């Protein structure tokens, strides 16, 4: 089941055209990614990375900008795991504004790594099972 998270657009996120500056979408996606771990796997991202020494760095990113977001808008992020392999997974993001208009969609492929040596590793079974449960309905 996908995770749905929300966040307001703050002033530092907009440019002189008064719309969200395009790199901010990937920053927002990563913030939603970090926030989603507790809901998906029952473990917060700092515990996963700092204590368990497991990371999921991005190796491929894509995004489609469909409509602008402006200061004060609310992003409603629907996030799910589209595909999961032995060592990697593909995350999908749909951002809508507070009116239900799709404004951005993206996907990020991450690889599971041991943060002590930054070598890829097989996704631990309990994490893989939780990620599989976060697929789109």
Protein Blocks (a to p, Z undefined) as FASTA:
>chain_A
ZZdddddddfklpcfkopacfklmmmmmmmmmmmmmmmmnopafklmmmmnopacddfbd
cdddfbdcdehiacddddddfbdcfkbccdddddddfkopafbdcddddddddfklopac
dddfklmmmmmmmccZZ
